[in-house]
Amino acid sequence: MASAYPNQLGQHLGKGAAQLPPLVLLWGDDAGALRHAAQQVIAATGVDPADPFAAEKITITDLLASPSRLADSAQTLSFTSPHRLIWVQGLSGDESAATLTALTSAVKTALEFPLQAVTIVLAIPKALEKTSPLVKAVEAHPAALAVRFFVDSGPDITTFLKTECNALQVAIEPEALQLMAAGLGSDREIARREVEKLALYAGGETITAVHVQACLAGAIPADAFRLAEAVGSRNRTETDRLLQHLIHQGEDLTSAFSLTLRHLEAMQTAQTLHARNEPEGEILKITGKFRAPRHVQSAFLRQAQAYPPARLKGLATYATETLSQARSGLLDPTLVFSRALLGLSA
């Protein structure tokens, strides 16, 4: 099948799982767009990536150890779904030429067999060129699909940010838009997360440069901010839901845990200041909430008032113990952080 551009990907995904390409190669310089597109392809298969009887995640390390594994997996029938998903993971774009050669060989071998009711998802940022053997092999196959992603220019990312804001039905000031475009680079996935985060932070108000300066924080996902709020509100159900979503998206919970700790530390400071009869304005100023929208300020003050002071007093020790366990190598860090955050939300 001939190669396609990102805006044509939807045409190939909207025909139902039965007509999906047996292999989709996503390649190019925009790593964020690649990750987002991979999720779109996975969703189009209708297969739960966590279902071991219908989906398999194969790392590049697995393929180097067993070159025939991709072909063998592609010929395996699904027991719980009419379609099978194979997701090749662990590709950063920094792979050596030898690794790419081995990967190309594994893909070529898989494509030699009839591929029915299966979709192989392969996302490779930065490492490939139009003349790469892997790209040429996929493009030469009658049914496989190769989609190339280019890095956005300044005007492209600005247009993309406007589109995302419109989709969320939130207005943004020109100065704020310019500030975001300058600070986010070309990764669309990060840009999308930041727009969502800012929309939550602005609470329906027009996004201003002040909002961007206060909220822009690299690649921290929006759900990490929601998680901190859920813990602060002691909403255990919402905390658990957000944790599962972050884990499912492959997020490292370290940043979410750190963000929640900072939120709780600010609440502890607010409690101390309130005990000294400091006015609300001073409390908000000292805790860094003075420029936040009013609804954010009100929610923060309510949380600070309701959260158990004794638990906040032991926060430093609790944090140290949690981080020590997560870094010990004896326990799964995701499990350690999940339990700690659920405990703080109780």
C-alpha positions as CSV (number, residue, x, y, z in Angstrom):
1,M,0.0,0.0,0.0
2,A,1.3,3.5,-0.8
3,S,2.4,5.7,2.1
4,A,0.0,8.2,3.7
5,Y,0.2,11.5,5.6
6,P,-1.2,12.0,9.1
7,N,-4.4,13.7,7.9
8,Q,-5.2,10.6,5.8
9,L,-4.8,8.1,8.7
10,G,-8.4,8.5,9.7
11,Q,-9.5,7.3,6.2
12,H,-7.7,4.0,6.8
13,L,-9.0,3.6,10.4
14,G,-12.7,4.4,9.8
15,K,-13.5,1.3,7.7
16,G,-13.8,-1.1,10.7
17,A,-11.3,-3.5,12.2
18,A,-11.8,-6.1,9.5
19,Q,-10.4,-3.7,6.9
20,L,-7.5,-2.3,8.9
21,P,-4.0,-2.6,7.5
22,P,-2.2,-5.7,8.9
23,L,0.7,-3.5,9.8
24,V,0.8,0.2,10.4
25,L,4.3,1.9,10.5
26,L,4.2,5.3,12.1
27,W,7.5,7.2,11.5
28,G,9.0,10.7,11.4
29,D,10.2,13.4,13.6
30,D,7.1,14.3,15.7
31,A,7.3,11.8,18.6
32,G,4.2,13.2,20.3
33,A,2.1,12.8,17.1
34,L,3.4,9.3,16.7
35,R,2.4,8.3,20.2
36,H,-1.1,9.8,19.7
37,A,-1.5,8.1,16.3
38,A,-0.5,4.8,17.8
39,Q,-3.3,5.1,20.3
40,Q,-5.7,5.9,17.5
41,V,-4.8,2.8,15.6
42,I,-5.0,0.7,18.7
43,A,-8.5,2.1,19.5
44,A,-9.6,1.3,15.9
45,T,-8.8,-2.4,16.3
46,G,-11.4,-2.6,19.1
47,V,-9.0,-4.8,21.1
48,D,-8.2,-4.2,24.8
49,P,-4.4,-3.8,25.0
50,A,-4.6,-5.5,28.4
51,D,-6.3,-8.6,27.1
52,P,-3.6,-11.3,26.9
53,F,-5.7,-13.5,24.6
54,A,-6.2,-10.8,22.0
55,A,-3.2,-8.4,22.3
56,E,0.5,-8.8,22.7
57,K,3.1,-6.1,23.5
58,I,6.5,-7.0,22.0
59,T,9.6,-5.0,22.9
60,I,12.6,-4.4,20.6
61,T,14.6,-6.4,23.1
62,D,12.2,-9.3,22.6
63,L,12.7,-9.2,18.9
64,L,16.5,-9.0,19.1
65,A,16.4,-12.1,21.3
66,S,13.9,-13.9,19.1
67,P,13.7,-12.5,15.6
68,S,10.8,-14.8,14.6
69,R,8.6,-13.7,17.4
70,L,6.8,-11.0,15.5
71,A,5.9,-13.4,12.7
72,D,4.8,-16.2,15.1
73,S,2.6,-13.8,17.1
74,A,1.0,-12.5,13.9
75,Q,-0.1,-16.0,13.0
76,T,-1.6,-16.6,16.5
77,L,-5.3,-16.6,16.7
78,S,-7.2,-14.4,19.1
79,F,-9.4,-16.2,21.6
80,T,-11.5,-13.3,22.9
81,S,-11.8,-10.9,20.0
82,P,-12.4,-11.2,16.2
83,H,-9.2,-9.1,15.7
84,R,-5.7,-9.4,17.1
85,L,-3.4,-6.5,18.2
86,I,0.4,-6.6,18.3
87,W,2.1,-3.5,19.6
88,V,5.8,-3.2,19.2
89,Q,7.2,-1.1,22.0
90,G,10.5,0.3,23.4
91,L,11.6,2.2,20.3
92,S,13.0,5.6,21.2
93,G,14.6,6.6,17.9
94,D,18.1,6.2,19.2
95,E,18.5,2.6,18.1
96,S,21.7,1.5,16.4
97,A,21.9,0.6,12.7
98,A,22.2,-3.0,13.7
99,T,19.0,-2.9,15.8
100,L,17.1,-1.3,12.9
101,T,18.4,-3.9,10.5
102,A,17.2,-6.7,12.9
103,L,13.8,-5.0,13.3
104,T,13.5,-4.6,9.5
105,S,14.3,-8.3,9.1
106,A,11.6,-9.2,11.6
107,V,9.0,-7.1,9.9
108,K,9.8,-8.5,6.4
109,T,9.5,-12.0,7.7
110,A,6.1,-11.2,9.3
111,L,4.9,-9.6,6.0
112,E,5.8,-12.8,4.1
113,F,2.9,-14.6,5.7
114,P,-0.8,-14.1,5.1
115,L,-1.9,-11.6,7.8
116,Q,-5.6,-11.9,8.6
117,A,-7.6,-10.3,11.4
118,V,-4.4,-8.8,12.9
119,T,-2.9,-5.3,13.1
120,I,0.8,-4.7,14.0
121,V,1.4,-1.2,15.4
122,L,5.0,0.0,15.0
123,A,5.9,3.6,15.9
124,I,9.5,4.8,15.4
125,P,10.4,8.4,16.0
126,K,13.4,10.2,14.3
127,A,15.4,7.1,13.3
128,L,14.0,6.4,9.8
129,E,14.3,8.1,6.4
130,K,12.2,7.8,3.2
131,T,14.9,5.5,1.8
132,S,15.1,3.3,4.9
133,P,14.7,-0.4,4.1
134,L,11.9,-0.7,6.7
135,V,9.9,2.1,5.2
136,K,10.4,0.7,1.7
137,A,9.4,-2.8,2.8
138,V,6.1,-1.6,4.3
139,E,5.3,0.6,1.4
140,A,5.9,-2.3,-1.0
141,H,3.4,-4.5,0.8
142,P,0.0,-4.5,-0.9
143,A,-1.9,-4.0,2.4
144,A,0.5,-2.5,5.0
145,L,0.5,1.2,5.7
146,A,3.3,3.7,6.4
147,V,2.5,7.1,7.8
148,R,5.1,9.8,8.0
149,F,4.9,12.6,10.6
150,F,6.8,15.9,10.1
151,V,7.9,18.3,12.8
152,D,5.5,21.2,13.1
153,S,6.8,24.7,12.2
154,G,5.9,27.7,14.4
155,P,2.7,28.5,12.5
156,D,1.7,24.8,12.4
157,I,1.9,24.4,16.2
158,T,0.0,27.7,16.7
159,T,-2.7,26.5,14.4
160,F,-2.8,23.2,16.3
161,L,-3.1,25.0,19.6
162,K,-6.0,27.1,18.3
163,T,-7.7,23.9,17.1
164,E,-7.3,22.2,20.5
165,C,-8.7,25.3,22.3
166,N,-11.7,25.4,20.0
167,A,-12.3,21.7,20.6
168,L,-12.4,22.3,24.3
169,Q,-14.6,25.5,23.8
170,V,-12.1,27.7,25.6
171,A,-10.8,31.1,24.4
172,I,-7.2,32.0,24.5
173,E,-5.6,35.5,24.3
174,P,-3.0,36.1,21.5
175,E,-0.2,36.7,24.0
176,A,-1.0,33.4,25.8
177,L,-1.1,31.6,22.5
178,Q,2.3,33.0,21.4
179,L,3.8,32.1,24.8
180,M,2.6,28.5,24.6
181,A,3.8,28.1,21.0
182,A,7.3,29.4,22.0
183,G,7.5,27.2,25.1
184,L,6.1,23.8,24.0
185,G,8.2,22.9,20.9
186,S,6.8,20.7,18.3
187,D,5.5,17.7,20.3
188,R,1.8,17.6,19.7
189,E,1.0,15.2,22.4
190,I,2.6,17.5,25.0
191,A,0.9,20.5,23.5
192,R,-2.5,18.7,23.7
193,R,-1.9,17.9,27.3
194,E,-0.9,21.4,28.1
195,V,-4.0,22.9,26.5
196,E,-6.2,20.5,28.5
197,K,-4.4,21.4,31.7
198,L,-4.7,25.1,31.0
199,A,-8.4,24.7,30.2
200,L,-8.9,23.0,33.6
201,Y,-6.8,25.6,35.4
202,A,-8.7,28.5,33.7
203,G,-12.0,27.0,34.7
204,G,-13.9,28.2,31.7
205,E,-12.3,31.6,31.6
206,T,-10.2,32.9,28.7
207,I,-6.7,31.6,28.9
208,T,-4.3,34.4,29.6
209,A,-0.5,34.8,29.6
210,V,-0.7,34.7,33.4
211,H,-2.4,31.3,33.3
212,V,0.3,30.0,30.9
213,Q,3.1,31.3,33.1
214,A,1.6,29.8,36.2
215,C,0.6,26.5,34.8
216,L,3.0,25.5,32.0
217,A,5.0,22.6,33.3
218,G,6.6,20.5,30.6
219,A,5.1,17.1,30.1
220,I,3.2,16.6,33.3
221,P,-0.2,15.2,32.2
222,A,-3.4,16.9,33.0
223,D,-4.6,13.9,35.0
224,A,-1.7,14.4,37.4
225,F,-3.2,17.8,38.4
226,R,-6.7,16.2,38.7
227,L,-5.1,13.5,40.9
228,A,-3.6,16.1,43.3
229,E,-7.1,17.7,43.6
230,A,-8.8,14.4,44.2
231,V,-6.3,13.5,46.9
232,G,-6.7,17.0,48.5
233,S,-10.5,16.5,48.4
234,R,-10.1,13.0,49.9
235,N,-12.0,11.5,47.0
236,R,-10.7,8.0,47.0
237,T,-12.9,6.8,44.2
238,E,-11.7,9.6,41.8
239,T,-8.1,9.1,43.0
240,D,-8.3,5.4,42.1
241,R,-9.9,6.1,38.7
242,L,-7.2,8.7,37.8
243,L,-4.4,6.4,38.9
244,Q,-5.7,3.6,36.7
245,H,-5.9,6.0,33.8
246,L,-2.4,7.3,34.3
247,I,-1.0,3.7,34.6
248,H,-2.9,2.7,31.5
249,Q,-1.4,5.6,29.5
250,G,2.1,4.4,30.6
251,E,2.8,7.5,32.8
252,D,5.5,7.4,35.4
253,L,3.7,8.1,38.8
254,T,6.8,9.8,40.2
255,S,5.7,13.3,38.9
256,A,2.1,12.7,40.0
257,F,3.3,11.8,43.5
258,S,5.6,14.9,43.6
259,L,2.8,17.2,42.4
260,T,0.4,15.8,45.0
261,L,3.0,16.3,47.7
262,R,3.4,20.0,46.7
263,H,-0.3,20.5,46.8
264,L,-0.6,18.9,50.3
265,E,2.4,21.0,51.5
266,A,0.6,24.1,50.3
267,M,-2.5,23.0,52.2
268,Q,-0.4,22.5,55.3
269,T,1.0,26.0,55.0
270,A,-2.6,27.3,54.6
271,Q,-3.6,25.6,57.8
272,T,-0.7,27.1,59.7
273,L,-1.5,30.6,58.4
274,H,-5.2,30.2,59.1
275,A,-4.4,29.2,62.7
276,R,-2.5,32.5,63.0
277,N,-5.7,34.3,61.8
278,E,-4.0,35.5,58.6
279,P,-6.5,36.8,56.0
280,E,-7.5,34.7,53.0
281,G,-5.6,37.0,50.6
282,E,-2.4,36.6,52.5
283,I,-2.8,32.8,52.6
284,L,-3.4,32.6,48.9
285,K,-0.4,34.8,48.2
286,I,2.0,32.8,50.3
287,T,0.7,29.5,48.9
288,G,1.0,30.7,45.3
289,K,-2.7,30.7,44.6
290,F,-3.2,34.4,44.5
291,R,-3.3,34.6,40.7
292,A,-5.4,31.5,40.3
293,P,-9.0,31.7,39.2
294,R,-11.5,32.2,42.0
295,H,-12.9,28.7,41.7
296,V,-9.4,27.3,42.1
297,Q,-8.8,29.4,45.2
298,S,-12.1,28.4,46.8
299,A,-11.5,24.7,46.2
300,F,-8.0,25.0,47.7
301,L,-9.2,26.7,50.8
302,R,-12.0,24.2,51.3
303,Q,-9.5,21.3,51.0
304,A,-7.1,22.9,53.4
305,Q,-9.8,23.4,56.0
306,A,-11.1,19.8,55.7
307,Y,-7.9,17.8,55.4
308,P,-6.7,16.1,58.7
309,P,-3.9,18.3,60.2
310,A,-2.2,15.3,61.8
311,R,-1.8,13.6,58.5
312,L,-0.2,16.7,57.0
313,K,2.3,16.9,60.0
314,G,3.6,13.4,59.1
315,L,3.8,14.2,55.4
316,A,7.5,14.6,55.1
317,T,8.2,11.2,56.8
318,Y,5.5,9.6,54.7
319,A,7.0,11.0,51.5
320,T,10.6,9.9,52.4
321,E,9.4,6.3,53.2
322,T,7.4,6.1,50.0
323,L,10.3,7.3,47.8
324,S,12.7,5.0,49.5
325,Q,10.5,2.0,48.8
326,A,9.9,3.1,45.2
327,R,13.7,3.4,44.6
328,S,14.7,0.2,46.5
329,G,14.4,-2.1,43.5
330,L,12.5,-4.6,45.7
331,L,9.0,-3.3,45.0
332,D,7.2,-2.1,41.9
333,P,7.4,1.7,42.0
334,T,3.9,2.0,40.3
335,L,2.4,-0.1,43.1
336,V,4.2,1.8,45.8
337,F,3.1,5.2,44.5
338,S,-0.5,4.0,43.9
339,R,-0.8,2.7,47.5
340,A,0.7,5.9,48.9
341,L,-1.6,8.2,46.9
342,L,-4.7,6.1,47.8
343,G,-3.6,6.3,51.5
344,L,-3.4,10.1,51.3
345,S,-6.9,10.2,49.8
346,A,-8.6,8.2,52.5
